[in-house]
Amino acid sequence: MEKNLHTAIALRKAGEYEKSRELLEGLINSTELKARALLNIAWSWDNQGAEDKAEIYYQAALEAGLEGEDQFDALFGLACTYRCLGKYTLAKAHFVEILTAWPDATEIIPFYALCLHNLGENDKAMSVMLELVARHPPTENIKRYQKALHFYARNLTGA
């Protein structure tokens, strides 16, 4: 079954979202793989821009008991999804939760700042970003999101 999970992840990364989800749906009944399968289904919907569908799967994955990096990834995905859906207060609460639990997760900060901007907390958003740059010159964690950050830099109010 673990092989099916890896195959489904490879399909998702290759843009074969429906095929990936079909395999992942078959893993939901596996106690040991359920949470990770749900997380990867969420990512699949997210990759397709279907945040409304991704939201449900992120929540289910967290309820199924993710731990460590998978829990971080699901919380981060859910916070970003809430922001994209215009649920800024929920997004902010999740970003704060993540930053409290993972204070070194610098990749969260730009998305948290976007959320603050969406809430009209522009001074705080700018402060958060300046602190990031001052304390953490660009790292690989932030570079991973470079494409998205460039998009949002030009579209501050966009989802």
Short mmCIF file of the C-alpha atoms (twelve columns), coordinates in Angstrom:
data_MODEL
# 
_entry.id   MODEL 
# 
loop_
_atom_site.group_PDB 
_atom_site.id 
_atom_site.type_symbol 
_atom_site.label_atom_id 
_atom_site.label_alt_id 
_atom_site.label_comp_id 
_atom_site.label_asym_id 
_atom_site.label_seq_id 
_atom_site.Cartn_x 
_atom_site.Cartn_y 
_atom_site.Cartn_z 
_atom_site.pdbx_PDB_model_num 
ATOM 1   C CA . MET A 1   0.000   0.000  0.000   1 
ATOM 2   C CA . GLU A 2   2.940   2.318  0.696   1 
ATOM 3   C CA . LYS A 3   3.951   1.823  -2.948  1 
ATOM 4   C CA . ASN A 4   0.518   3.068  -4.040  1 
ATOM 5   C CA . LEU A 5   1.008   6.191  -1.921  1 
ATOM 6   C CA . HIS A 6   4.356   6.909  -3.597  1 
ATOM 7   C CA . THR A 7   2.838   6.272  -7.031  1 
ATOM 8   C CA . ALA A 8   -0.048  8.633  -6.247  1 
ATOM 9   C CA . ILE A 9   2.380   11.330 -5.078  1 
ATOM 10  C CA . ALA A 10  4.395   10.966 -8.286  1 
ATOM 11  C CA . LEU A 11  1.193   11.240 -10.343 1 
ATOM 12  C CA . ARG A 12  0.189   14.405 -8.469  1 
ATOM 13  C CA . LYS A 13  3.609   15.951 -9.009  1 
ATOM 14  C CA . ALA A 14  3.306   15.101 -12.715 1 
ATOM 15  C CA . GLY A 15  -0.046  16.893 -12.910 1 
ATOM 16  C CA . GLU A 16  -2.099  13.708 -13.134 1 
ATOM 17  C CA . TYR A 17  -4.439  14.879 -10.385 1 
ATOM 18  C CA . GLU A 18  -7.454  12.658 -11.040 1 
ATOM 19  C CA . LYS A 19  -5.361  9.500  -11.334 1 
ATOM 20  C CA . SER A 20  -3.526  10.472 -8.170  1 
ATOM 21  C CA . ARG A 21  -6.769  11.028 -6.279  1 
ATOM 22  C CA . GLU A 22  -8.168  7.687  -7.455  1 
ATOM 23  C CA . LEU A 23  -5.201  5.862  -5.938  1 
ATOM 24  C CA . LEU A 24  -5.309  7.975  -2.788  1 
ATOM 25  C CA . GLU A 25  -9.041  7.397  -2.259  1 
ATOM 26  C CA . GLY A 26  -8.252  3.681  -2.138  1 
ATOM 27  C CA . LEU A 27  -5.820  4.295  0.720   1 
ATOM 28  C CA . ILE A 28  -8.225  6.191  2.978   1 
ATOM 29  C CA . ASN A 29  -9.396  2.924  4.578   1 
ATOM 30  C CA . SER A 30  -5.842  2.077  5.624   1 
ATOM 31  C CA . THR A 31  -5.339  3.131  9.247   1 
ATOM 32  C CA . GLU A 32  -1.629  3.742  8.742   1 
ATOM 33  C CA . LEU A 33  -1.942  5.686  5.463   1 
ATOM 34  C CA . LYS A 34  -5.271  7.482  5.872   1 
ATOM 35  C CA . ALA A 35  -3.947  10.832 7.120   1 
ATOM 36  C CA . ARG A 36  -1.185  11.029 4.494   1 
ATOM 37  C CA . ALA A 37  -3.589  9.999  1.736   1 
ATOM 38  C CA . LEU A 38  -6.015  12.740 2.781   1 
ATOM 39  C CA . LEU A 39  -3.185  15.287 2.863   1 
ATOM 40  C CA . ASN A 40  -2.115  14.359 -0.654  1 
ATOM 41  C CA . ILE A 41  -5.697  14.597 -1.898  1 
ATOM 42  C CA . ALA A 42  -5.834  18.091 -0.403  1 
ATOM 43  C CA . TRP A 43  -2.616  19.015 -2.212  1 
ATOM 44  C CA . SER A 44  -4.018  17.617 -5.432  1 
ATOM 45  C CA . TRP A 45  -7.094  19.840 -5.226  1 
ATOM 46  C CA . ASP A 46  -4.914  22.766 -4.162  1 
ATOM 47  C CA . ASN A 47  -2.618  22.235 -7.154  1 
ATOM 48  C CA . GLN A 48  -5.671  22.490 -9.391  1 
ATOM 49  C CA . GLY A 49  -6.832  25.718 -7.754  1 
ATOM 50  C CA . ALA A 50  -9.833  24.029 -6.137  1 
ATOM 51  C CA . GLU A 51  -9.248  25.378 -2.637  1 
ATOM 52  C CA . ASP A 52  -12.873 24.781 -1.655  1 
ATOM 53  C CA . LYS A 53  -12.335 21.034 -2.142  1 
ATOM 54  C CA . ALA A 54  -8.819  21.098 -0.664  1 
ATOM 55  C CA . GLU A 55  -10.109 22.672 2.568   1 
ATOM 56  C CA . ILE A 56  -12.193 19.630 3.453   1 
ATOM 57  C CA . TYR A 57  -9.296  17.241 2.897   1 
ATOM 58  C CA . TYR A 58  -6.793  19.320 4.871   1 
ATOM 59  C CA . GLN A 59  -9.222  19.328 7.800   1 
ATOM 60  C CA . ALA A 60  -9.818  15.577 7.502   1 
ATOM 61  C CA . ALA A 61  -6.074  14.883 7.288   1 
ATOM 62  C CA . LEU A 62  -5.445  16.860 10.477  1 
ATOM 63  C CA . GLU A 63  -8.311  15.096 12.248  1 
ATOM 64  C CA . ALA A 64  -6.852  11.747 11.157  1 
ATOM 65  C CA . GLY A 65  -3.751  12.451 13.231  1 
ATOM 66  C CA . LEU A 66  -0.868  13.811 11.212  1 
ATOM 67  C CA . GLU A 67  2.399   14.411 13.035  1 
ATOM 68  C CA . GLY A 68  5.651   16.254 12.458  1 
ATOM 69  C CA . GLU A 69  6.321   17.594 8.971   1 
ATOM 70  C CA . ASP A 70  3.036   16.229 7.629   1 
ATOM 71  C CA . GLN A 71  1.119   18.105 10.338  1 
ATOM 72  C CA . PHE A 72  3.079   21.264 9.527   1 
ATOM 73  C CA . ASP A 73  2.365   20.859 5.802   1 
ATOM 74  C CA . ALA A 74  -1.354  20.309 6.394   1 
ATOM 75  C CA . LEU A 75  -1.677  23.312 8.728   1 
ATOM 76  C CA . PHE A 76  0.268   25.490 6.287   1 
ATOM 77  C CA . GLY A 77  -1.832  24.269 3.359   1 
ATOM 78  C CA . LEU A 78  -5.039  24.865 5.270   1 
ATOM 79  C CA . ALA A 79  -3.996  28.364 6.351   1 
ATOM 80  C CA . CYS A 80  -3.122  29.299 2.765   1 
ATOM 81  C CA . THR A 81  -6.358  27.754 1.535   1 
ATOM 82  C CA . TYR A 82  -8.386  29.760 4.041   1 
ATOM 83  C CA . ARG A 83  -6.633  32.905 2.835   1 
ATOM 84  C CA . CYS A 84  -7.355  32.100 -0.811  1 
ATOM 85  C CA . LEU A 85  -11.010 31.468 0.066   1 
ATOM 86  C CA . GLY A 86  -11.242 34.867 1.787   1 
ATOM 87  C CA . LYS A 87  -11.472 33.340 5.278   1 
ATOM 88  C CA . TYR A 88  -8.802  35.704 6.525   1 
ATOM 89  C CA . THR A 89  -9.543  35.506 10.246  1 
ATOM 90  C CA . LEU A 90  -9.323  31.705 10.197  1 
ATOM 91  C CA . ALA A 91  -6.174  31.893 8.090   1 
ATOM 92  C CA . LYS A 92  -4.556  34.340 10.511  1 
ATOM 93  C CA . ALA A 93  -5.333  32.102 13.487  1 
ATOM 94  C CA . HIS A 94  -3.737  29.127 11.724  1 
ATOM 95  C CA . PHE A 95  -0.659  31.113 10.690  1 
ATOM 96  C CA . VAL A 96  -0.189  32.235 14.297  1 
ATOM 97  C CA . GLU A 97  -0.613  28.637 15.493  1 
ATOM 98  C CA . ILE A 98  2.000   27.422 13.008  1 
ATOM 99  C CA . LEU A 99  4.476   30.169 13.863  1 
ATOM 100 C CA . THR A 100 4.048   29.413 17.562  1 
ATOM 101 C CA . ALA A 101 4.657   25.686 17.086  1 
ATOM 102 C CA . TRP A 102 7.357   26.087 14.398  1 
ATOM 103 C CA . PRO A 103 9.044   29.468 15.070  1 
ATOM 104 C CA . ASP A 104 11.836  28.763 12.578  1 
ATOM 105 C CA . ALA A 105 9.418   28.144 9.686   1 
ATOM 106 C CA . THR A 106 10.412  31.227 7.721   1 
ATOM 107 C CA . GLU A 107 8.466   30.066 4.669   1 
ATOM 108 C CA . ILE A 108 5.226   30.845 6.548   1 
ATOM 109 C CA . ILE A 109 5.976   34.508 7.103   1 
ATOM 110 C CA . PRO A 110 5.291   35.908 3.605   1 
ATOM 111 C CA . PHE A 111 1.928   34.156 3.482   1 
ATOM 112 C CA . TYR A 112 1.107   35.345 7.001   1 
ATOM 113 C CA . ALA A 113 2.003   38.886 5.907   1 
ATOM 114 C CA . LEU A 114 -0.313  38.549 2.896   1 
ATOM 115 C CA . CYS A 115 -3.090  37.491 5.247   1 
ATOM 116 C CA . LEU A 116 -2.452  40.480 7.502   1 
ATOM 117 C CA . HIS A 117 -2.590  42.703 4.424   1 
ATOM 118 C CA . ASN A 118 -5.906  41.111 3.417   1 
ATOM 119 C CA . LEU A 119 -7.227  41.956 6.882   1 
ATOM 120 C CA . GLY A 120 -6.141  45.578 6.483   1 
ATOM 121 C CA . GLU A 121 -3.297  45.190 8.989   1 
ATOM 122 C CA . ASN A 122 -0.841  46.704 6.524   1 
ATOM 123 C CA . ASP A 123 1.641   48.109 9.031   1 
ATOM 124 C CA . LYS A 124 1.893   44.751 10.781  1 
ATOM 125 C CA . ALA A 125 2.217   42.961 7.419   1 
ATOM 126 C CA . MET A 126 5.098   45.200 6.387   1 
ATOM 127 C CA . SER A 127 6.706   44.840 9.800   1 
ATOM 128 C CA . VAL A 128 6.509   41.044 9.588   1 
ATOM 129 C CA . MET A 129 8.144   41.079 6.147   1 
ATOM 130 C CA . LEU A 130 10.891  43.481 7.163   1 
ATOM 131 C CA . GLU A 131 11.670  41.358 10.211  1 
ATOM 132 C CA . LEU A 132 11.898  38.318 7.947   1 
ATOM 133 C CA . VAL A 133 14.364  39.987 5.627   1 
ATOM 134 C CA . ALA A 134 16.368  41.450 8.505   1 
ATOM 135 C CA . ARG A 135 16.614  38.201 10.436  1 
ATOM 136 C CA . HIS A 136 16.654  35.696 7.606   1 
ATOM 137 C CA . PRO A 137 18.178  36.740 4.337   1 
ATOM 138 C CA . PRO A 138 16.647  34.617 1.547   1 
ATOM 139 C CA . THR A 139 16.913  30.911 2.250   1 
ATOM 140 C CA . GLU A 140 16.000  27.779 0.359   1 
ATOM 141 C CA . ASN A 141 12.756  27.585 2.380   1 
ATOM 142 C CA . ILE A 142 11.605  30.895 0.954   1 
ATOM 143 C CA . LYS A 143 13.070  30.270 -2.508  1 
ATOM 144 C CA . ARG A 144 10.779  27.222 -2.822  1 
ATOM 145 C CA . TYR A 145 7.858   29.656 -2.902  1 
ATOM 146 C CA . GLN A 146 9.538   32.250 -5.101  1 
ATOM 147 C CA . LYS A 147 7.048   31.929 -7.983  1 
ATOM 148 C CA . ALA A 148 4.050   32.390 -5.692  1 
ATOM 149 C CA . LEU A 149 5.680   35.266 -3.842  1 
ATOM 150 C CA . HIS A 150 6.463   37.093 -7.076  1 
ATOM 151 C CA . PHE A 151 2.818   36.666 -8.100  1 
ATOM 152 C CA . TYR A 152 1.522   38.015 -4.794  1 
ATOM 153 C CA . ALA A 153 4.019   40.883 -4.807  1 
ATOM 154 C CA . ARG A 154 2.302   42.107 -7.975  1 
ATOM 155 C CA . ASN A 155 -1.205  41.180 -6.793  1 
ATOM 156 C CA . LEU A 156 -1.398  42.054 -3.108  1 
ATOM 157 C CA . THR A 157 -5.181  41.920 -2.934  1 
ATOM 158 C CA . GLY A 158 -5.538  38.833 -5.131  1 
ATOM 159 C CA . ALA A 159 -6.165  35.378 -3.774  1 
# 
